[in-house]
Amino acid sequence: MLQCGFYEKEITPPLGSDIPGYFMKRPSTGVLDRLYAKAFAVSDGTTSAVLIEIDAVELPVKNRDAITAHIHAMTGLAPEHVAVCATHTHYGIPAGEPLGSEEDVPFMTEFCRIAADCAALALRQIQPCTLSFGVGSVDGMSFNRDYLMADGSVRTNPSDVPVSEIVRHYAENDPELPVLYAANADGQPLGALIGFACHQDCIGGTQYSGDFSSELSRRLKARYGADFVSVYLAAPSGDINHLDFMTGHATDYRELGCILAAEAAHVIASAAQPVAYARVQAQIQRIRCRYRRADAETLRRAEQIVAGGPDNGHNMLGTLQAELLVAYERKATAAHWYEGELPVQVFLIGDLPVFIMPGELYHQFGHTLKDACGGRCLIATLSNGFFGYIPVPELFGTNVYPVQLCEGSMWQPEAGAMLTDCAIKMLQHMMELSLIHISEPTRHAQI
C-alpha cells in the first residue's frame, strides 16, 4: 500500500518587501491572502519523493538548491527525489526578478529553511493511504491570451485596440482539472494535488495573495476539514489567463477558486479511480538547450530606446521591453552564455505520472504530455528554478509578449519539444521498469 503525508506552513513575508511579477518596484502594502509553502510526500516503503508548492511567481535555481540541500541534511532524501514548484501567483514572496523588484535576502534565506521543514514534516507524517485520480473540467473561466488580429499579426492581450480588430483567439484554452486525492486507511481526507492552466494574475495591486489557489484551498478546507492540504500545480499556461479581450470578461479570483473547488470535490466524489501499483519512482534529467541572442541591429535599437530614443510601439511592454533585452544581452555576454540546462523531472506514483517541468510552458506542450499517457497524469510547470517562457515554435517572429527576447524568454524555439520529448522518454523507461501499460487516450471524455 502506498503511503503519503502532507504539511503546510505560512510564509507571508514582511510588508515593504518587493512583490515580483511586473518587472518594477512593487513594495507590498498589505495581506489579501496569506502565503504558504506546502509539501506532499509519497513512499512505497523503499522509495520516497516530495513535491513542494510555493506561493511565488517563480523561484531561482539557487533557492531550489538551498531547499533540497536542507532536506537532504535533515532526511537523507536525494535532491532528484524532491520537486520545488511555484504557483505563479503575481502577489507572492520577494524572490526578486531579472529587472525591477529586488530579492529580500534575509526573508528568502529563512524561507528556504521553512520550505525544507515542510518537506521533512510531510515525510514524518507519512501513513498508509489510498490515492485516487480523476479529471474534471472548468471552462469559460480561462482564455488563450494570444490573439489573431485583422492585419494578420498575433498579439498578446490586445487591450489598446478596438474589438473589431481582433479576429479570434490564436488557440484554445485548457479547461481540464486533474485531481489526485489522498485519504488515510480509515477513509479520512488528507489532501489533494490539483492542476489547472491559468495565470495566477487575477487581482492587481500590492497586497500578498496566493490568487485563486488561495480561495481553492479555503473552500476545500471548509469541505474536508482544516487539516486538509490542497497542493495547487500550475499546469502549462504560458498562453492562458483570466481575461477575454473579445468579450471583455475578466474572471474574479475568488469566483474561480470557488468553482475549481466545487469541480475538484465532484471529481473526488464521482469520478476518481484508484491509483494502481504500490510503487514510487523519481527521476530527473537536465537537457542542454541553446540560448537566443539578439542580432547587432536589434540590440542597437534597444540601446537607443533605453537612452531615451523613440519606441516603435510594437512591443507589448514598450520601453521596458528594450530595457529587459539590453539587461539580458549584457548578462549573457559577461557570462559567455551559449547553452544552459533545463531540468525535466518525473515522479511515477503507481501508474500515475507527475511531469515536473521547467518554465512557463505553452498549453500545447501540456497536450503532448497528456496524449503520451492517455490523459492520466499531472503536470507542474515553473519547477526547479527560474527559466522563463517556453512558447510554441510558430510564434517566434511574432509580436506576442512571451517570445520577446529577455531573461524571461531566452531559449531557442526547439526548447519545448526537447523538454516534452525528454519527459515522455523518461516516463516510458520508468513504466518499463514497473511493467506498467498506459491505456488508450481518455482525456477528451467529459465527466
Secondary structure, 3 states (H helix, E strand, C coil): CCEEEEEEEECCCCCCCECCCCCCCCECCEECCCCEEEEEEEECCCCEEEEEEECCCCCCHHHHHHHHHHHHHHHCCCHHHEEEEECCCCCCCCCCCCCCCCCCHHHHHHHHHHHHHHHHHHHHCCEEEEEEEEEEECCCCCEECEEEECCCCEEECCCCCCHHHEEEECCCCCCEEEEEEEEECCCCEEEEEEEECCCCCCCCCCEECCCHHHHHHHHHHHHHCCCCEEEEEECCCCCEECEECCCCEECCHHHHHHHHHHHHHHHHHHHCEECCCCCEEEEEEEEEEEECCCCHHHHHHHHHHHCCCCCCCCCCCCHHHHHHHHHHHHHHHHHCCCEEEEEEEEEEECCEEEEECCCEECHHHHHHHHHHCCCCCEEECCECCCCCEECCHHHCCCCCHHHCCECCECECCCHHHHHHHHHHHHHHHHHHHHCCCCCCCCCCCCC
